[in-house]
Amino acid sequence: MDKSQFLDELRLEVGLVPDYAGTIQEFYKGVIQALGKNTIEGFSAGIYIVTDYVFCLIEQVGKGLFMEREKFGSGELSKCAIRGETTIVQYHDTNSIMAPFYDGHHLIGIINIYIPVHRYDISEEDMIFFHEVSRFIEAQQKNKYKMD
């Protein structure tokens, strides 16, 4: 399967999540589960939500380098939040893609994906895909799940 077809299948899986997720927490979990479905070996996905001065991991698939909590200002999640855009960080043998999502100008969370360097080449197409996923989350929060 080529990359375009693979990403299209992931788009479909993520797009179906609101059909069965009744709450925002179920929606977040469903998005991560959809991203984790049928992916490459060594791939992992997680979602962090902003709470009082920390990012809290609320769902993950796979065994990434996820920290359960990360204080604001102390790591790569904070750098991604400051940049306000989909970001790649390369570790020794793993790439991390982080895509923030917002409610207006307020950061709500960050999707964090770990991909083995030797198993998958990240391209502009991947960056666009993760940007689309974060915008999809924002739209669903605003329209279906109504953030307070």
N, CA, C and O atoms as a MOPAC input file, in Angstrom:
PM7 MOZYME 1SCF
protein

 N      0.84400 1    -1.17300 1     0.00000 1
 C      0.00000 1     0.00000 1     0.00000 1
 C      0.89100 1     1.23900 1     0.00000 1
 O      1.84500 1     1.32100 1     0.77400 1
 N      0.58300 1     2.19400 1    -0.86300 1
 C      1.39300 1     3.40500 1    -0.89500 1
 C      0.96400 1     4.36300 1     0.22000 1
 O     -0.08100 1     4.18400 1     0.84700 1
 N      1.78800 1     5.37700 1     0.45100 1
 C      1.56700 1     6.30000 1     1.56400 1
 C      0.23800 1     7.03900 1     1.43600 1
 O     -0.47300 1     7.19400 1     2.42900 1
 N     -0.10500 1     7.49100 1     0.25300 1
 C     -1.35700 1     8.23300 1     0.06500 1
 C     -2.56400 1     7.38700 1     0.44900 1
 O     -3.48000 1     7.85900 1     1.12200 1
 N     -2.55200 1     6.15100 1     0.01800 1
 C     -3.65300 1     5.24900 1     0.34000 1
 C     -3.69600 1     4.97100 1     1.83900 1
 O     -4.77200 1     4.95100 1     2.43600 1
 N     -2.53400 1     4.75900 1     2.44800 1
 C     -2.43300 1     4.52600 1     3.88800 1
 C     -3.01700 1     5.71400 1     4.66000 1
 O     -3.82100 1     5.52300 1     5.57300 1
 N     -2.62000 1     6.93300 1     4.30000 1
 C     -3.11600 1     8.12400 1     4.99500 1
 C     -4.61100 1     8.33100 1     4.74900 1
 O     -5.32200 1     8.79900 1     5.63900 1
 N     -5.09000 1     7.99200 1     3.56100 1
 C     -6.52600 1     8.08800 1     3.28100 1
 C     -7.32300 1     7.12900 1     4.16100 1
 O     -8.40400 1     7.47400 1     4.63800 1
 N     -6.79200 1     5.93100 1     4.37700 1
 C     -7.46500 1     4.97700 1     5.25800 1
 C     -7.49000 1     5.48600 1     6.70000 1
 O     -8.48500 1     5.32600 1     7.40600 1
 N     -6.38600 1     6.10000 1     7.12600 1
 C     -6.36500 1     6.69200 1     8.47100 1
 C     -7.36200 1     7.84300 1     8.58000 1
 O     -8.03600 1     7.98300 1     9.60100 1
 N     -7.46000 1     8.66700 1     7.53600 1
 C     -8.44400 1     9.76400 1     7.51500 1
 C     -9.85800 1     9.21200 1     7.70100 1
 O    -10.65000 1     9.74700 1     8.47700 1
 N    -10.15400 1     8.15000 1     6.98700 1
 C    -11.47200 1     7.53100 1     7.08900 1
 C    -11.72800 1     7.04000 1     8.51200 1
 O    -12.79000 1     7.30000 1     9.07800 1
 N    -10.76300 1     6.33400 1     9.08800 1
 C    -10.91700 1     5.81000 1    10.45200 1
 C    -11.14400 1     6.93800 1    11.46500 1
 O    -12.02900 1     6.85300 1    12.31600 1
 N    -10.33500 1     7.98800 1    11.36000 1
 C    -10.48000 1     9.12800 1    12.27500 1
 C    -11.82700 1     9.81300 1    12.04400 1
 O    -12.49800 1    10.20700 1    12.99800 1
 N    -12.21800 1     9.95300 1    10.78500 1
 C    -13.47900 1    10.60900 1    10.45200 1
 C    -14.71200 1     9.89200 1    10.95900 1
 O    -15.76400 1    10.51000 1    11.12700 1
 N    -14.59900 1     8.60100 1    11.20500 1
 C    -15.73000 1     7.81300 1    11.70700 1
 C    -15.89700 1     7.90600 1    13.22500 1
 O    -16.94700 1     7.53600 1    13.74900 1
 N    -14.89800 1     8.38300 1    13.92300 1
 C    -14.93200 1     8.40700 1    15.39100 1
 C    -16.16400 1     9.13300 1    15.94600 1
 O    -16.79500 1     8.59800 1    16.85800 1
 N    -16.54400 1    10.31400 1    15.45200 1
 C    -17.71900 1    10.98500 1    16.02100 1
 C    -19.01700 1    10.18700 1    15.89500 1
 O    -19.97700 1    10.46400 1    16.61500 1
 N    -19.06300 1     9.20100 1    14.99300 1
 C    -20.26300 1     8.38400 1    14.83900 1
 C    -20.53400 1     7.51800 1    16.06500 1
 O    -21.68000 1     7.14400 1    16.31300 1
 N    -19.48900 1     7.19400 1    16.83700 1
 C    -19.69300 1     6.32700 1    18.00400 1
 C    -19.20700 1     6.92900 1    19.31000 1
 O    -19.44800 1     6.34400 1    20.36700 1
 N    -18.54300 1     8.05400 1    19.28400 1
 C    -18.04900 1     8.67500 1    20.51400 1
 C    -19.10000 1     9.63500 1    21.05900 1
 O    -19.47300 1    10.60500 1    20.39800 1
 N    -19.57200 1     9.35500 1    22.26800 1
 C    -20.61600 1    10.18300 1    22.86100 1
 C    -20.10400 1    11.35800 1    23.66900 1
 O    -20.82000 1    12.34100 1    23.86000 1
 N    -18.87100 1    11.26600 1    24.14500 1
 C    -18.28900 1    12.33800 1    24.95500 1
 C    -16.96500 1    12.76500 1    24.34300 1
 O    -16.41300 1    12.07100 1    23.48900 1
 N    -16.46200 1    13.90400 1    24.78200 1
 C    -15.17900 1    14.37400 1    24.26900 1
 C    -14.05900 1    13.40300 1    24.64200 1
 O    -13.13700 1    13.19900 1    23.85300 1
 N    -14.12400 1    12.80300 1    25.82700 1
 C    -13.10000 1    11.83500 1    26.23000 1
 C    -13.13800 1    10.59900 1    25.34100 1
 O    -12.09000 1    10.08300 1    24.95500 1
 N    -14.33200 1    10.12000 1    25.01300 1
 C    -14.45700 1     8.99000 1    24.09400 1
 C    -13.94500 1     9.36600 1    22.70100 1
 O    -13.34300 1     8.54800 1    22.00600 1
 N    -14.19400 1    10.61200 1    22.30900 1
 C    -13.71100 1    11.09400 1    21.01900 1
 C    -12.18500 1    11.09000 1    20.97300 1
 O    -11.59800 1    10.57800 1    20.01900 1
 N    -11.53400 1    11.65700 1    21.99800 1
 C    -10.07300 1    11.66600 1    22.04600 1
 C     -9.52500 1    10.24300 1    21.99000 1
 O     -8.59500 1     9.95500 1    21.23600 1
 N    -10.10700 1     9.36300 1    22.78900 1
 C     -9.66400 1     7.96400 1    22.80900 1
 C     -9.84900 1     7.32600 1    21.43100 1
 O     -8.96800 1     6.61400 1    20.94800 1
 N    -10.98600 1     7.58200 1    20.80700 1
 C    -11.26200 1     7.01600 1    19.49200 1
 C    -10.28800 1     7.48700 1    18.42100 1
 O     -9.87500 1     6.70800 1    17.56200 1
 N     -9.92100 1     8.77600 1    18.47700 1
 C     -8.96000 1     9.30300 1    17.50500 1
 C     -7.62600 1     8.58400 1    17.64700 1
 O     -7.03300 1     8.17500 1    16.65000 1
 N     -7.15300 1     8.42800 1    18.87600 1
 C     -5.85900 1     7.75700 1    19.08900 1
 C     -5.94400 1     6.29000 1    18.70100 1
 O     -5.01500 1     5.75500 1    18.09600 1
 N     -7.03500 1     5.64000 1    19.03700 1
 C     -7.21000 1     4.24000 1    18.63400 1
 C     -7.24200 1     4.12100 1    17.10600 1
 O     -6.66300 1     3.18800 1    16.54900 1
 N     -7.91000 1     5.05200 1    16.43000 1
 C     -7.97200 1     5.02800 1    14.96900 1
 C     -6.58900 1     5.23000 1    14.36600 1
 O     -6.22900 1     4.56200 1    13.39600 1
 N     -5.80800 1     6.15100 1    14.93700 1
 C     -4.45000 1     6.36000 1    14.43700 1
 C     -3.56600 1     5.13700 1    14.67800 1
 O     -2.64400 1     4.86900 1    13.90800 1
 N     -3.85000 1     4.40800 1    15.74000 1
 C     -3.04400 1     3.24000 1    16.07700 1
 C     -3.41200 1     1.98700 1    15.30500 1
 O     -2.64800 1     1.02100 1    15.28100 1
 N     -4.57700 1     1.99700 1    14.67600 1
 C     -5.03800 1     0.83600 1    13.91300 1
 C     -4.19700 1     0.64600 1    12.65900 1
 O     -3.93300 1     1.60500 1    11.93500 1
 N     -3.78300 1    -0.57000 1    12.40400 1
 C     -3.10000 1    -0.92500 1    11.14900 1
 C     -1.88700 1    -0.04400 1    10.83400 1
 O     -1.65300 1     0.29700 1     9.67500 1
 N     -1.13700 1     0.31300 1    11.83200 1
 C      0.05600 1     1.11600 1    11.59300 1
 C      1.29300 1     0.23600 1    11.64700 1
 O      1.21100 1    -0.96300 1    11.90900 1
 N      2.43000 1     0.84800 1    11.39600 1
 C      3.67400 1     0.09100 1    11.32100 1
 C      4.16500 1    -0.31200 1    12.70600 1
 O      3.82000 1     0.30400 1    13.71500 1
 N      4.96600 1    -1.34600 1    12.72500 1
 C      5.55800 1    -1.81600 1    13.97100 1
 C      6.43400 1    -0.71400 1    14.56500 1
 O      7.20000 1    -0.06000 1    13.85800 1
 N      6.30500 1    -0.52500 1    15.86900 1
 C      7.09000 1     0.49000 1    16.55600 1
 C      6.42400 1     1.85400 1    16.61000 1
 O      6.91900 1     2.76100 1    17.27900 1
 N      5.30700 1     2.00700 1    15.91200 1
 C      4.55300 1     3.24700 1    15.89800 1
 C      3.77000 1     3.37500 1    17.19900 1
 O      3.28800 1     2.37400 1    17.72800 1
 N      3.63700 1     4.57500 1    17.71500 1
 C      2.78200 1     4.80200 1    18.87600 1
 C      2.14800 1     6.17900 1    18.77600 1
 O      2.69600 1     7.08600 1    18.15000 1
 N      0.99600 1     6.32100 1    19.39700 1
 C      0.25300 1     7.58000 1    19.35400 1
 C     -0.30300 1     7.87000 1    20.73700 1
 O     -0.72000 1     6.96300 1    21.45700 1
 N     -0.30400 1     9.12900 1    21.09200 1
 C     -0.86800 1     9.55000 1    22.36600 1
 C     -1.49200 1    10.91900 1    22.23800 1
 O     -1.23600 1    11.65300 1    21.28400 1
 N     -2.31200 1    11.24800 1    23.21200 1
 C     -2.93400 1    12.57100 1    23.22600 1
 C     -2.80300 1    13.15700 1    24.62600 1
 O     -3.13300 1    12.52700 1    25.63100 1
 N     -2.31100 1    14.37800 1    24.64700 1
 C     -2.14800 1    15.12100 1    25.89300 1
 C     -3.19200 1    16.22200 1    25.94900 1
 O     -3.48600 1    16.86300 1    24.94000 1
 N     -3.74900 1    16.43700 1    27.13000 1
 C     -4.68600 1    17.51900 1    27.38200 1
 C     -4.04800 1    18.46800 1    28.38100 1
 O     -3.36200 1    18.04600 1    29.31100 1
 N     -4.28300 1    19.75100 1    28.17400 1
 C     -3.74400 1    20.77800 1    29.06500 1
 C     -4.59500 1    20.83200 1    30.33200 1
 O     -5.82000 1    20.93300 1    30.26800 1
 N     -3.93000 1    20.76200 1    31.47300 1
 C     -4.58700 1    20.97900 1    32.76400 1
 C     -3.79800 1    22.07400 1    33.47300 1
 O     -3.03100 1    22.79200 1    32.83200 1
 N     -3.97300 1    22.21000 1    34.75900 1
 C     -3.28800 1    23.26200 1    35.50700 1
 C     -1.78100 1    23.09200 1    35.44300 1
 O     -1.20800 1    22.30800 1    36.20000 1
 N     -1.13900 1    23.81800 1    34.54700 1
 C      0.31000 1    23.89500 1    34.42100 1
 C      1.00600 1    22.61400 1    33.97600 1
 O      2.22900 1    22.51300 1    34.07700 1
 N      0.24900 1    21.63700 1    33.48800 1
 C      0.87000 1    20.41300 1    32.98200 1
 C      0.09700 1    19.89300 1    31.76600 1
 O     -1.08600 1    20.17800 1    31.58200 1
 N      0.81100 1    19.12300 1    30.94900 1
 C      0.19100 1    18.32900 1    29.90400 1
 C     -0.03500 1    16.94200 1    30.50000 1
 O      0.89700 1    16.34300 1    31.03600 1
 N     -1.24800 1    16.43100 1    30.41500 1
 C     -1.57100 1    15.09900 1    30.95700 1
 C     -1.88400 1    14.14100 1    29.81300 1
 O     -2.73500 1    14.42200 1    28.96900 1
 N     -1.19000 1    13.01200 1    29.79600 1
 C     -1.45200 1    11.96600 1    28.81300 1
 C     -2.76000 1    11.29300 1    29.18800 1
 O     -2.89100 1    10.75400 1    30.28700 1
 N     -3.74200 1    11.32200 1    28.27100 1
 C     -5.03300 1    10.71800 1    28.60200 1
 C     -5.30800 1     9.44300 1    27.81700 1
 O     -6.19200 1     8.66600 1    28.17800 1
 N     -4.55300 1     9.22700 1    26.74600 1
 C     -4.74300 1     8.00300 1    25.95300 1
 C     -3.49400 1     7.75000 1    25.14000 1
 O     -2.85300 1     8.68400 1    24.65700 1
 N     -3.14800 1     6.47900 1    24.99000 1
 C     -2.02600 1     6.11400 1    24.13300 1
 C     -2.22800 1     4.73700 1    23.54600 1
 O     -2.91300 1     3.89000 1    24.11900 1
 N     -1.61700 1     4.52800 1    22.38800 1
 C     -1.56500 1     3.23600 1    21.71600 1
 C     -0.10100 1     2.99800 1    21.40500 1
 O      0.56400 1     3.88200 1    20.86500 1
 N      0.41200 1     1.82700 1    21.73400 1
 C      1.81400 1     1.51800 1    21.48000 1
 C      2.69900 1     1.96500 1    22.63100 1
 O      2.23600 1     2.55400 1    23.60800 1
 N      3.97900 1     1.67100 1    22.48900 1
 C      4.94100 1     1.94900 1    23.55800 1
 C      5.90200 1     3.03300 1    23.12300 1
 O      7.04000 1     2.75700 1    22.74400 1
 N      5.43600 1     4.26700 1    23.18100 1
 C      6.28300 1     5.40500 1    22.83000 1
 C      7.03300 1     5.90900 1    24.03800 1
 O      7.04500 1     5.27500 1    25.09200 1
 N      7.65300 1     7.04800 1    23.87400 1
 C      8.41400 1     7.68200 1    24.93900 1
 C      7.51400 1     8.61100 1    25.75000 1
 O      7.96900 1     9.64800 1    26.23400 1
 N      6.26700 1     8.25500 1    25.89700 1
 C      5.28800 1     9.11600 1    26.54500 1
 C      5.56200 1     9.26300 1    28.04200 1
 O      5.82100 1     8.29100 1    28.75200 1
 N      5.49300 1    10.50300 1    28.48400 1
 C      5.51000 1    10.78200 1    29.91500 1
 C      4.06400 1    10.97000 1    30.33200 1
 O      3.27100 1    11.54200 1    29.58300 1
 N      3.71300 1    10.49700 1    31.51400 1
 C      2.34100 1    10.63500 1    31.97200 1
 C      1.95500 1    12.09900 1    32.14800 1
 O      0.82900 1    12.49600 1    31.85000 1
 N      2.90400 1    12.89500 1    32.63500 1
 C      2.69300 1    14.32300 1    32.83600 1
 C      3.96500 1    15.06300 1    32.43900 1
 O      5.07600 1    14.58000 1    32.65900 1
 N      3.78400 1    16.23400 1    31.85500 1
 C      4.92700 1    17.08700 1    31.54400 1
 C      4.56700 1    18.51800 1    31.93700 1
 O      3.57200 1    19.06800 1    31.46600 1
 N      5.37700 1    19.10900 1    32.79600 1
 C      5.14500 1    20.48600 1    33.22200 1
 C      5.32100 1    21.43800 1    32.05400 1
 O      6.13900 1    21.20400 1    31.16500 1
 N      4.54800 1    22.51100 1    32.06400 1
 C      4.72000 1    23.54600 1    31.05900 1
 C      6.13200 1    24.09200 1    31.14000 1
 O      6.66100 1    24.32500 1    32.22700 1
 N      6.72900 1    24.29200 1    29.98700 1
 C      8.05200 1    24.89500 1    29.92000 1
 C      9.20000 1    23.93500 1    30.09500 1
 O     10.35700 1    24.35600 1    30.08800 1
 N      8.91400 1    22.64000 1    30.25400 1
 C     10.00700 1    21.71200 1    30.56400 1
 C     10.28100 1    20.66300 1    29.49100 1
 O     11.05400 1    19.73600 1    29.73800 1
 N      9.68400 1    20.77300 1    28.32000 1
 C      9.93600 1    19.73500 1    27.32600 1
 C      9.44700 1    20.10000 1    25.94500 1
 O      9.08900 1    21.24500 1    25.66600 1
 N      9.44100 1    19.09300 1    25.08700 1
 C      9.09800 1    19.28400 1    23.68000 1
 C      7.62800 1    19.64800 1    23.47000 1
 O      7.29900 1    20.34900 1    22.51400 1
 N      6.74700 1    19.18400 1    24.34500 1
 C      5.33900 1    19.56000 1    24.20300 1
 C      5.17500 1    21.06900 1    24.35500 1
 O      4.40500 1    21.69300 1    23.62500 1
 N      5.89300 1    21.64200 1    25.29400 1
 C      5.82700 1    23.10000 1    25.49200 1
 C      6.37300 1    23.83800 1    24.27800 1
 O      5.81800 1    24.85900 1    23.87200 1
 N      7.45300 1    23.33000 1    23.69800 1
 C      8.00100 1    23.97200 1    22.49900 1
 C      6.99100 1    23.92300 1    21.35700 1
 O      6.83800 1    24.89900 1    20.62200 1
 N      6.31000 1    22.80800 1    21.20700 1
 C      5.28000 1    22.68400 1    20.17500 1
 C      4.15400 1    23.67900 1    20.44500 1
 O      3.66300 1    24.33600 1    19.52700 1
 N      3.75200 1    23.78400 1    21.70200 1
 C      2.67700 1    24.71500 1    22.06600 1
 C      3.07000 1    26.15300 1    21.74600 1
 O      2.24900 1    26.93200 1    21.26100 1
 N      4.31300 1    26.50100 1    22.01400 1
 C      4.79200 1    27.86000 1    21.74300 1
 C      4.81100 1    28.12500 1    20.23800 1
 O      4.41200 1    29.19800 1    19.78500 1
 N      5.27400 1    27.14800 1    19.47300 1
 C      5.31300 1    27.30400 1    18.01100 1
 C      3.90600 1    27.38500 1    17.42600 1
 O      3.66300 1    28.10100 1    16.45400 1
 N      2.97800 1    26.63000 1    18.03900 1
 C      1.59900 1    26.65200 1    17.57700 1
 C      1.36400 1    25.95400 1    16.25200 1
 O      0.40800 1    26.26400 1    15.54000 1
 N      2.23600 1    25.01100 1    15.91900 1
 C      2.09600 1    24.29500 1    14.64600 1
 C      2.62600 1    22.87600 1    14.77600 1
 O      3.34000 1    22.54500 1    15.72200 1
 N      2.26400 1    22.05100 1    13.81400 1
 C      2.74100 1    20.67700 1    13.78000 1
 C      4.26800 1    20.69100 1    13.71400 1
 O      4.86600 1    21.39100 1    12.89700 1
 N      4.87700 1    19.90700 1    14.59100 1
 C      6.32200 1    19.94900 1    14.80500 1
 C      6.89800 1    18.54000 1    14.77800 1
 O      6.25600 1    17.59300 1    15.23200 1
 N      8.11800 1    18.40200 1    14.24400 1
 C      8.84400 1    17.13000 1    14.28900 1
 C     10.06100 1    17.30400 1    15.17900 1
 O     10.78100 1    18.29800 1    15.08800 1
 N     10.27700 1    16.31500 1    16.04500 1
 C     11.49500 1    16.25000 1    16.84900 1
 C     12.12600 1    14.89700 1    16.58500 1
 O     11.45500 1    13.86900 1    16.67500 1
 N     13.41000 1    14.88800 1    16.25900 1
 C     14.08800 1    13.62300 1    16.01500 1
 C     14.91400 1    13.24100 1    17.22600 1
 O     15.74600 1    14.01000 1    17.70700 1
 N     14.66200 1    12.02900 1    17.70800 1
 C     15.46800 1    11.42200 1    18.75300 1
 C     16.41800 1    10.46200 1    18.04400 1
 O     16.43900 1    10.42500 1    16.81300 1
 N     17.18200 1     9.70400 1    18.76900 1
 C     18.19000 1     8.82600 1    18.15500 1
 C     17.61400 1     7.97200 1    17.02600 1
 O     18.09300 1     8.04800 1    15.89400 1
 N     16.60400 1     7.16800 1    17.31300 1
 C     16.05200 1     6.26300 1    16.29600 1
 C     14.54500 1     6.42400 1    16.11200 1
 O     13.88500 1     5.57100 1    15.52000 1
 N     14.01200 1     7.53100 1    16.62900 1
 C     12.57900 1     7.77300 1    16.58500 1
 C     12.29900 1     9.23100 1    16.24100 1
 O     12.97700 1    10.13900 1    16.72300 1
 N     11.30000 1     9.43700 1    15.40900 1
 C     10.78900 1    10.78600 1    15.16800 1
 C      9.50300 1    10.96100 1    15.95500 1
 O      8.71100 1    10.02600 1    16.07800 1
 N      9.29900 1    12.13800 1    16.47800 1
 C      8.06600 1    12.48800 1    17.16000 1
 C      7.39500 1    13.60300 1    16.38200 1
 O      8.00200 1    14.63900 1    16.10900 1
 N      6.14500 1    13.38500 1    16.02800 1
 C      5.33900 1    14.43000 1    15.40200 1
 C      4.33400 1    14.88600 1    16.44700 1
 O      3.61300 1    14.07900 1    17.03300 1
 N      4.30000 1    16.19000 1    16.66900 1
 C      3.36600 1    16.76600 1    17.63500 1
 C      2.47400 1    17.75600 1    16.91100 1
 O      2.95900 1    18.62300 1    16.18400 1
 N      1.17100 1    17.62600 1    17.11000 1
 C      0.20200 1    18.51600 1    16.46200 1
 C     -0.72200 1    19.09500 1    17.53200 1
 O     -1.51900 1    18.36600 1    18.12400 1
 N     -0.61900 1    20.41000 1    17.78300 1
 C     -1.47300 1    21.02600 1    18.80100 1
 C     -2.89500 1    21.24800 1    18.27800 1
 O     -3.11800 1    21.37500 1    17.07400 1
 N     -3.85000 1    21.29100 1    19.21100 1
 C     -5.21600 1    21.66400 1    18.84000 1
 C     -5.76300 1    22.62500 1    19.88000 1
 O     -5.38100 1    22.59400 1    21.05000 1
 N     -6.66800 1    23.47800 1    19.42200 1
 C     -7.09300 1    24.64900 1    20.18500 1
 C     -8.60500 1    24.77300 1    20.25600 1
 O     -9.33200 1    24.13800 1    19.49300 1
 N     -9.06200 1    25.59600 1    21.17800 1
 C    -10.41600 1    26.12200 1    21.21300 1
 C    -10.23400 1    27.63100 1    21.07800 1
 O     -9.93100 1    28.31300 1    22.05700 1
 N    -10.41600 1    28.14400 1    19.87600 1
 C    -10.06300 1    29.53600 1    19.59900 1
 C     -8.55400 1    29.68500 1    19.69900 1
 O     -7.80500 1    29.03400 1    18.97000 1
 N     -8.11200 1    30.55000 1    20.61100 1
 C     -6.67900 1    30.74700 1    20.82500 1
 C     -6.15700 1    29.97600 1    22.03300 1
 O     -4.97900 1    30.08300 1    22.37500 1
 N     -7.01700 1    29.20600 1    22.67600 1
 C     -6.63700 1    28.48300 1    23.88700 1
 C     -6.20500 1    27.05700 1    23.54900 1
 O     -6.97100 1    26.28000 1    22.97800 1
 N     -4.97900 1    26.73100 1    23.90800 1
 C     -4.47600 1    25.37600 1    23.67700 1
 C     -5.27200 1    24.38800 1    24.51200 1
 O     -5.41300 1    24.55700 1    25.72300 1
 N     -5.79100 1    23.35700 1    23.86300 1
 C     -6.52200 1    22.29500 1    24.54700 1
 C     -5.63500 1    21.07400 1    24.73300 1
 O     -5.66100 1    20.44700 1    25.79100 1
 N     -4.84900 1    20.73000 1    23.71300 1
 C     -4.01900 1    19.54200 1    23.81700 1
 C     -3.08500 1    19.38800 1    22.63000 1
 O     -3.01700 1    20.23400 1    21.73800 1
 N     -2.36200 1    18.26000 1    22.65700 1
 C     -1.40100 1    17.94400 1    21.60500 1
 C     -1.46800 1    16.45000 1    21.30600 1
 O     -1.42800 1    15.61300 1    22.20700 1
 N     -1.56900 1    16.14300 1    20.02300 1
 C     -1.42900 1    14.75600 1    19.57300 1
 C      0.07500 1    14.51400 1    19.42700 1
 O      0.79000 1    15.34700 1    18.87000 1
 N      0.54400 1    13.38200 1    19.92500 1
 C      1.97200 1    13.07300 1    19.85100 1
 C      2.12500 1    11.68200 1    19.25000 1
 O      1.59500 1    10.70200 1    19.77300 1
 N      2.85500 1    11.61200 1    18.15000 1
 C      3.05500 1    10.35900 1    17.41900 1
 C      4.54400 1    10.03600 1    17.41000 1
 O      5.36800 1    10.90400 1    17.12500 1
 N      4.88800 1     8.79800 1    17.72100 1
 C      6.28100 1     8.33900 1    17.62300 1
 C      6.38600 1     7.34500 1    16.47800 1
 O      5.59600 1     6.40600 1    16.37400 1
 N      7.38000 1     7.56900 1    15.61900 1
 C      7.56700 1     6.74300 1    14.42900 1
 C      9.03600 1     6.33900 1    14.33500 1
 O      9.91100 1     7.20400 1    14.38200 1
 N      9.32400 1     5.04600 1    14.20300 1
 C     10.71900 1     4.62600 1    14.06500 1
 C     11.34000 1     5.19700 1    12.77800 1
 O     10.76100 1     5.08800 1    11.69800 1
 N     12.50800 1     5.79800 1    12.91100 1
 C     13.19600 1     6.42500 1    11.77600 1
 C     13.46800 1     5.41400 1    10.66400 1
 O     13.28500 1     5.72300 1     9.48600 1
 N     13.89800 1     4.22500 1    11.02800 1
 C     14.28500 1     3.22400 1    10.02700 1
 C     13.09800 1     2.52800 1     9.35900 1
 O     13.28700 1     1.76400 1     8.41200 1
 N     11.87400 1     2.78300 1     9.84100 1
 C     10.70400 1     2.08800 1     9.28700 1
 C      9.79400 1     2.96600 1     8.43200 1
 O      8.97100 1     2.46000 1     7.66800 1
 N      9.94700 1     4.30100 1     8.56600 1
 C      8.99700 1     5.17900 1     7.88700 1
 C      9.63400 1     6.54300 1     7.67500 1
 O     10.17900 1     7.13300 1     8.60800 1
 N      9.56300 1     7.04600 1     6.44000 1
 C     10.08000 1     8.37200 1     6.12600 1
 C      8.94800 1     9.39100 1     6.20800 1
 O      7.95500 1     9.28700 1     5.48900 1
 N      9.10400 1    10.36100 1     7.07600 1
 C      8.09700 1    11.41300 1     7.22200 1
 C      8.24200 1    12.40300 1     6.06800 1
 O      9.34000 1    12.85500 1     5.74300 1
 N      7.10200 1    12.72500 1     5.46200 1
 C      7.08900 1    13.65300 1     4.33100 1
 C      6.13200 1    14.80800 1     4.62100 1
 O      5.47300 1    14.84600 1     5.66000 1
 N      6.07300 1    15.72400 1     3.70000 1
 C      5.12500 1    16.84100 1     3.79700 1
 C      3.69000 1    16.32200 1     3.85900 1
 O      2.83900 1    16.90400 1     4.53200 1
 N      3.43600 1    15.23400 1     3.15800 1
 C      2.10800 1    14.61800 1     3.16200 1
 C      1.69700 1    14.19700 1     4.58000 1
 O      0.53500 1    14.34600 1     4.96000 1
 N      2.64400 1    13.67600 1     5.35500 1
 C      2.36900 1    13.29700 1     6.74500 1
 C      2.07900 1    14.52200 1     7.59700 1
 O      1.16500 1    14.51800 1     8.42100 1
 N      2.86300 1    15.56600 1     7.39100 1
 C      2.66400 1    16.80200 1     8.16100 1
 C      1.27600 1    17.38800 1     7.87800 1
 O      0.59300 1    17.85100 1     8.79200 1
 N      0.87200 1    17.36400 1     6.62700 1
 C     -0.46200 1    17.85100 1     6.26200 1
 C     -1.52800 1    16.99500 1     6.93200 1
 O     -2.51000 1    17.51500 1     7.46100 1
 N     -1.33100 1    15.67900 1     6.90700 1
 C     -2.29100 1    14.76900 1     7.53300 1
 C     -2.47200 1    15.08500 1     9.02000 1
 O     -3.60500 1    15.18900 1     9.48900 1
 N     -1.38300 1    15.23700 1     9.76100 1
 C     -1.51300 1    15.48800 1    11.20000 1
 C     -2.07700 1    16.87400 1    11.48200 1
 O     -2.76700 1    17.06700 1    12.48400 1
 N     -1.79800 1    17.83000 1    10.62400 1
 C     -2.42700 1    19.14500 1    10.73900 1
 C     -3.94100 1    19.00800 1    10.53500 1
 O     -4.72700 1    19.60800 1    11.26900 1
 N     -4.34400 1    18.21700 1     9.53400 1
 C     -5.76700 1    17.97600 1     9.28400 1
 C     -6.44100 1    17.31400 1    10.47900 1
 O     -7.56000 1    17.67800 1    10.84000 1
 N     -5.77300 1    16.35200 1    11.09100 1
 C     -6.34700 1    15.66900 1    12.25700 1
 C     -6.55300 1    16.66400 1    13.40400 1
 O     -7.59600 1    16.65000 1    14.05800 1
 N     -5.57000 1    17.51800 1    13.64600 1
 C     -5.73200 1    18.48500 1    14.73900 1
 C     -6.86300 1    19.46800 1    14.42800 1
 O     -7.60000 1    19.84700 1    15.33800 1
 N     -7.02400 1    19.89400 1    13.16400 1
 C     -8.13700 1    20.79000 1    12.80200 1
 C     -9.47200 1    20.05100 1    12.93300 1
 O    -10.47300 1    20.64800 1    13.32900 1
 N     -9.49200 1    18.76200 1    12.60500 1
 C    -10.70500 1    17.95600 1    12.76200 1
 C    -11.10600 1    17.89200 1    14.22800 1
 O    -12.28700 1    18.02600 1    14.55000 1
 N    -10.14800 1    17.68900 1    15.11300 1
 C    -10.43200 1    17.66500 1    16.54700 1
 C    -11.02800 1    19.01000 1    16.97000 1
 O    -12.01700 1    19.04800 1    17.70200 1
 N    -10.43500 1    20.09600 1    16.51600 1
 C    -10.95100 1    21.42300 1    16.86600 1
 C    -12.40000 1    21.59800 1    16.40800 1
 O    -13.23600 1    22.10300 1    17.15800 1
 N    -12.69000 1    21.18600 1    15.19600 1
 C    -14.04100 1    21.33800 1    14.65600 1
 C    -15.04800 1    20.50200 1    15.44400 1
 O    -16.15800 1    20.95500 1    15.72300 1
 N    -14.65400 1    19.28700 1    15.79600 1
 C    -15.56500 1    18.43200 1    16.55600 1
 C    -15.80000 1    18.97400 1    17.95700 1
 O    -16.92000 1    18.91400 1    18.46400 1
 N    -14.76300 1    19.49900 1    18.58400 1
 C    -14.90800 1    20.11600 1    19.91300 1
 C    -15.90800 1    21.25900 1    19.85500 1
 O    -16.75600 1    21.40900 1    20.73500 1
 N    -15.79500 1    22.05400 1    18.81500 1
 C    -16.63300 1    23.25300 1    18.67800 1
 C    -18.05700 1    22.89800 1    18.34200 1
 O    -18.98500 1    23.49700 1    18.88600 1
 N    -18.25800 1    21.92800 1    17.44800 1
 C    -19.58300 1    21.65000 1    16.92100 1
 C    -20.33900 1    20.53900 1    17.64100 1
 O    -21.50900 1    20.70900 1    17.98200 1
 N    -19.69100 1    19.41900 1    17.87200 1
 C    -20.41100 1    18.28400 1    18.45400 1
 C    -20.27200 1    18.21100 1    19.96400 1
 O    -21.24500 1    17.92600 1    20.66300 1
 N    -19.08800 1    18.46200 1    20.47000 1
 C    -18.82800 1    18.22600 1    21.89300 1
 C    -18.84700 1    19.49300 1    22.72400 1
 O    -18.72500 1    19.42300 1    23.94700 1
 N    -18.99900 1    20.65200 1    22.09400 1
 C    -19.15700 1    21.94400 1    22.75700 1
 C    -18.28900 1    22.10400 1    23.99600 1
 O    -18.70400 1    21.79500 1    25.11300 1
 N    -17.07700 1    22.59300 1    23.77100 1
 C    -16.16100 1    22.85000 1    24.87600 1
 C    -16.70800 1    23.99000 1    25.72500 1
 O    -17.19900 1    24.98800 1    25.19700 1
 N    -16.62000 1    23.83500 1    27.05600 1
 C    -17.08200 1    24.90400 1    27.97000 1
 C    -15.96200 1    25.85500 1    28.28800 1
 O    -16.15800 1    26.81200 1    29.03700 1

